């Protein structure tokens, strides 16, 4: 019962954050412009931020031009699992 309750709490939190991240085009632009006012960086870098990605997601890819592939996440790093070392030989006095 306790595990089921914790699963429901986690699921509710995930659904709550997913719903909160969906923005209208106007909200995305307002957040982007506010971000630009709060931060100082090279102007060409603002569209490459998360706020720029939100504008493109809400308003379309042409709303804020960026180089091709900017919104594609990098490939995950795949690490090979190493085989465990064999146990050491028994101690012989």
Backbone as ProteinMPNN parsed JSONL, in Angstrom:
{"seq_chain_A": "XXXXXXXXXXXXXXXXXXXXXXXXXXXXXXXXXXXXXXXXXXXXXXXXXXXXXXXXXXXXXXXXXXXXXXXXXXXXXXXXXXXXXXXXXXXXX", "coords_chain_A": {"N_chain_A": [[0.822, -1.191, 0.0], [1.931, 1.221, 0.807], [3.92, 1.569, -1.094], [2.417, 1.825, -3.426], [1.107, 4.223, -2.928], [3.279, 6.015, -2.894], [4.089, 5.785, -5.535], [1.893, 6.872, -6.844], [2.077, 9.509, -5.963], [4.491, 10.348, -7.131], [3.806, 10.058, -9.829], [1.751, 11.958, -10.02], [3.231, 14.285, -9.579], [4.891, 14.295, -11.844], [3.012, 14.554, -13.905], [1.976, 17.023, -13.251], [4.153, 18.768, -13.676], [4.526, 18.387, -16.397], [2.198, 19.453, -17.478], [2.47, 22.091, -16.702], [4.56, 22.995, -18.228], [3.677, 23.392, -20.812], [3.091, 26.011, -22.975], [1.514, 28.979, -24.242], [2.011, 30.747, -27.322], [2.322, 33.484, -26.863], [2.914, 33.545, -24.104], [5.327, 32.164, -24.107], [6.967, 33.912, -25.593], [6.915, 36.129, -23.872], [8.218, 35.114, -21.588], [10.71, 34.573, -22.753], [11.581, 37.164, -23.527], [11.721, 38.364, -21.002], [13.698, 36.805, -19.856], [15.851, 37.58, -21.471], [16.143, 40.205, -20.591], [16.969, 39.825, -17.963], [19.451, 38.546, -18.148], [22.844, 38.61, -19.339], [24.395, 38.072, -22.258], [25.998, 37.028, -25.31], [24.184, 38.23, -28.081], [23.51, 36.353, -30.117], [23.321, 33.989, -28.772], [21.027, 33.809, -27.223], [18.709, 32.68, -28.614], [19.428, 30.003, -28.524], [18.986, 29.034, -26.029], [17.038, 27.438, -23.394], [14.72, 28.913, -23.201], [14.48, 29.991, -25.75], [14.042, 27.626, -27.137], [11.548, 26.963, -26.123], [9.998, 28.997, -27.237], [10.168, 28.332, -29.963], [8.922, 25.85, -29.856], [6.326, 26.519, -29.093], [5.519, 28.489, -30.939], [6.339, 27.769, -33.46], [8.896, 26.612, -35.72], [10.018, 28.617, -37.272], [9.769, 30.917, -35.824], [11.878, 31.785, -34.259], [14.834, 31.93, -35.524], [17.399, 29.477, -35.719], [20.53, 27.659, -36.007], [20.439, 24.655, -38.032], [19.504, 21.637, -36.393], [19.792, 22.5, -33.793], [17.829, 22.093, -31.894], [17.856, 19.406, -31.523], [18.513, 16.883, -29.29], [21.715, 15.879, -27.954], [23.317, 12.767, -28.746], [22.976, 10.056, -26.451], [25.487, 9.153, -24.074], [26.905, 6.089, -24.331], [27.952, 3.647, -22.319], [30.072, 0.888, -21.99], [29.532, -1.986, -20.082], [31.702, -3.228, -17.704], [33.147, -6.43, -17.198], [32.855, -8.161, -14.124], [35.612, -8.433, -11.876], [37.455, -11.449, -11.385], [37.206, -13.453, -8.401], [39.755, -13.177, -5.873], [42.511, -15.501, -5.595], [42.464, -18.15, -3.14], [43.979, -17.601, 0.036], [47.164, -18.816, 0.737], [49.087, -20.039, 3.279]], "CA_chain_A": [[0.0, 0.0, 0.0], [2.807, 2.388, 0.903], [4.598, 1.711, -2.382], [1.422, 2.305, -4.379], [0.882, 5.633, -2.64], [4.437, 6.788, -3.353], [4.045, 5.772, -6.997], [0.876, 7.837, -7.25], [2.595, 10.847, -5.696], [5.479, 10.642, -8.172], [3.079, 10.215, -11.082], [1.06, 13.249, -9.973], [4.239, 15.332, -9.739], [5.313, 14.303, -13.24], [1.932, 15.101, -14.726], [1.86, 18.436, -12.929], [5.212, 19.523, -14.349], [4.315, 18.328, -17.846], [1.14, 20.391, -17.813], [2.926, 23.455, -16.473], [5.552, 23.403, -19.218], [3.015, 23.762, -22.057], [2.85, 27.446, -22.989], [1.03, 29.561, -25.478], [3.051, 31.487, -28.032], [2.519, 34.772, -26.188], [3.594, 33.284, -22.831], [6.71, 31.79, -24.395], [7.688, 35.135, -25.966], [7.054, 36.965, -22.677], [9.276, 34.514, -20.77], [11.966, 34.758, -23.49], [11.985, 38.571, -23.416], [12.086, 38.607, -19.612], [14.999, 36.148, -19.691], [16.852, 38.438, -22.111], [16.354, 41.381, -19.752], [17.648, 39.424, -16.729], [20.752, 37.94, -18.402], [23.725, 39.261, -20.296], [25.204, 37.146, -23.054], [26.06, 37.423, -26.718], [22.814, 38.147, -28.613], [23.266, 35.161, -30.926], [23.162, 32.826, -27.904], [19.696, 33.766, -26.611], [17.81, 31.685, -29.228], [19.885, 28.641, -28.263], [18.67, 28.673, -24.655], [15.777, 26.73, -23.18], [13.634, 29.855, -23.476], [14.349, 30.027, -27.202], [13.43, 26.366, -27.55], [10.122, 27.041, -25.784], [9.357, 29.858, -28.24], [10.039, 27.55, -31.192], [7.938, 24.78, -29.634], [4.977, 27.083, -29.004], [5.175, 29.37, -32.059], [6.807, 27.229, -34.727], [10.349, 26.63, -35.893], [10.452, 29.854, -37.917], [9.574, 32.062, -34.936], [13.171, 32.204, -33.737], [15.751, 31.117, -36.326], [18.633, 28.931, -35.137], [21.157, 26.712, -36.933], [19.78, 23.34, -38.074], [19.939, 20.671, -35.392], [19.949, 23.096, -32.467], [16.84, 21.545, -30.967], [18.022, 17.97, -31.428], [19.397, 16.589, -28.164], [22.873, 15.073, -28.335], [23.176, 11.333, -28.513], [23.407, 9.709, -25.094], [26.762, 8.454, -23.943], [26.676, 4.681, -24.043], [29.148, 3.073, -21.704], [30.061, -0.565, -21.918], [29.693, -2.494, -18.731], [32.871, -4.076, -17.545], [32.911, -7.692, -16.506], [33.422, -8.093, -12.781], [36.88, -9.115, -11.701], [37.287, -12.748, -10.715], [37.623, -13.372, -6.997], [41.183, -13.474, -5.703], [42.729, -16.903, -5.185], [42.5, -18.31, -1.682], [45.28, -17.327, 0.683], [47.906, -20.037, 1.144], [50.188, -19.638, 4.168]], "C_chain_A": [[0.864, 1.252, 0.0], [3.505, 2.646, -0.433], [3.648, 2.267, -3.445], [1.173, 3.798, -4.185], [2.052, 6.486, -3.128], [4.493, 6.839, -4.877], [3.028, 6.79, -7.506], [1.35, 9.274, -7.036], [3.59, 11.248, -6.778], [4.79, 10.871, -9.511], [2.357, 11.561, -11.131], [2.043, 14.401, -10.161], [4.69, 15.431, -11.186], [4.251, 14.905, -14.139], [1.762, 16.586, -14.463], [2.924, 19.257, -13.622], [5.036, 19.49, -15.85], [3.238, 19.314, -18.266], [1.591, 21.829, -17.668], [3.892, 23.926, -17.545], [4.92, 23.789, -20.558], [2.636, 25.243, -21.989], [2.216, 27.855, -24.303], [2.195, 30.336, -26.1], [3.365, 32.805, -27.31], [3.263, 34.599, -24.861], [5.058, 32.952, -23.057], [7.539, 33.022, -24.769], [7.908, 36.031, -24.757], [8.171, 36.432, -21.782], [10.646, 34.71, -21.427], [12.477, 36.189, -23.346], [12.402, 38.926, -21.994], [13.45, 37.991, -19.3], [16.112, 37.008, -20.296], [17.149, 39.674, -21.272], [17.153, 41.044, -18.493], [19.09, 38.978, -16.946], [21.536, 38.729, -19.432], [24.561, 38.18, -20.965], [25.213, 37.653, -24.486], [24.675, 37.242, -27.338], [22.523, 36.891, -29.438], [23.028, 33.92, -30.066], [21.772, 32.711, -27.282], [18.767, 32.751, -27.275], [18.195, 30.246, -28.919], [19.58, 28.176, -26.845], [17.355, 27.9, -24.583], [14.594, 27.633, -23.491], [13.408, 29.995, -24.983], [13.687, 28.765, -27.727], [11.938, 26.361, -27.242], [9.368, 27.915, -26.784], [9.161, 29.064, -29.531], [9.004, 26.444, -31.045], [6.517, 25.338, -29.662], [4.56, 27.829, -30.272], [5.599, 28.841, -33.419], [8.297, 27.437, -34.901], [10.854, 27.933, -36.501], [10.324, 31.088, -37.016], [10.898, 32.636, -34.444], [14.228, 31.374, -34.458], [17.017, 30.728, -35.562], [19.263, 28.002, -36.167], [20.435, 25.361, -36.913], [20.369, 22.406, -37.021], [20.082, 21.235, -33.996], [18.985, 22.512, -31.451], [16.932, 20.026, -30.836], [18.966, 17.669, -30.271], [20.584, 15.746, -28.622], [22.604, 13.598, -28.038], [23.642, 11.005, -27.1], [24.757, 8.992, -25.123], [26.45, 7.02, -23.539], [27.989, 4.102, -23.529], [28.999, 1.563, -21.652], [30.257, -0.975, -20.461], [30.899, -3.421, -18.698], [32.476, -5.359, -16.817], [33.519, -7.583, -15.111], [34.729, -8.884, -12.712], [36.657, -10.457, -11.014], [37.742, -12.616, -9.256], [39.112, -13.724, -6.862], [41.355, -14.935, -5.28], [42.798, -17.004, -3.655], [43.927, -18.096, -1.136], [45.899, -18.644, 1.126], [49.062, -19.6, 2.036], [51.501, -20.287, 3.872]], "O_chain_A": [[0.579, 2.219, -0.707], [3.661, 3.793, -0.851], [4.047, 3.091, -4.268], [1.045, 4.545, -5.155], [1.847, 7.553, -3.707], [4.909, 7.851, -5.442], [3.28, 7.487, -8.488], [1.052, 10.153, -7.844], [3.536, 12.368, -7.286], [5.158, 11.785, -10.248], [2.353, 12.228, -12.166], [1.725, 15.385, -10.828], [4.856, 16.534, -11.707], [4.564, 15.684, -15.04], [1.432, 17.335, -15.382], [2.63, 20.346, -14.115], [5.362, 20.466, -16.525], [3.36, 19.948, -19.314], [1.151, 22.698, -18.421], [4.036, 25.13, -17.757], [5.57, 24.454, -21.365], [1.948, 25.675, -21.063], [2.354, 27.184, -25.326], [3.229, 30.544, -25.465], [4.527, 33.185, -27.168], [4.135, 35.401, -24.526], [5.929, 33.394, -22.307], [8.677, 33.166, -24.32], [8.973, 36.634, -24.623], [8.981, 37.207, -21.274], [11.631, 34.981, -20.739], [13.658, 36.408, -23.076], [13.336, 39.704, -21.799], [14.255, 38.575, -18.575], [17.184, 37.148, -19.707], [18.287, 40.142, -21.244], [17.924, 41.87, -18.006], [19.885, 39.027, -16.007], [20.971, 39.42, -20.279], [25.331, 37.473, -20.316], [24.507, 38.604, -24.822], [24.05, 36.2, -27.139], [21.387, 36.418, -29.448], [22.576, 32.898, -30.582], [21.379, 31.626, -26.855], [18.086, 32.014, -26.563], [17.358, 29.351, -29.043], [19.885, 27.036, -26.493], [16.658, 27.734, -25.584], [13.572, 27.165, -23.994], [12.268, 30.104, -25.434], [12.871, 28.818, -28.647], [11.148, 25.816, -28.013], [8.229, 27.612, -27.138], [8.087, 29.123, -30.129], [8.287, 26.132, -31.997], [5.608, 24.702, -30.195], [3.387, 27.809, -30.645], [5.24, 29.428, -34.44], [8.885, 28.334, -34.297], [12.001, 28.316, -36.27], [10.728, 32.183, -37.407], [11.016, 33.844, -34.239], [14.499, 30.241, -34.061], [17.617, 31.541, -34.859], [18.589, 27.596, -37.113], [19.882, 24.97, -35.885], [21.578, 22.391, -36.792], [20.465, 20.501, -33.084], [19.302, 22.447, -30.263], [16.148, 19.427, -30.099], [20.101, 18.145, -30.263], [20.466, 14.979, -29.577], [21.778, 13.249, -27.195], [24.595, 11.607, -26.605], [25.1, 8.315, -26.093], [25.803, 6.779, -22.52], [28.997, 4.08, -24.235], [27.94, 1.036, -21.315], [31.045, -0.381, -19.725], [31.075, -4.279, -19.563], [31.603, -5.368, -15.95], [34.579, -6.981, -14.938], [34.907, -9.879, -13.414], [35.776, -10.588, -10.164], [38.567, -11.763, -8.931], [39.648, -14.489, -7.664], [40.457, -15.528, -4.683], [43.153, -16.04, -2.976], [44.921, -18.39, -1.8], [45.265, -19.465, 1.789], [49.935, -18.858, 1.585], [52.489, -20.021, 4.556]]}, "name": "protein", "num_of_chains": 1, "seq": "XXXXXXXXXXXXXXXXXXXXXXXXXXXXXXXXXXXXXXXXXXXXXXXXXXXXXXXXXXXXXXXXXXXXXXXXXXXXXXXXXXXXXXXXXXXXX"}
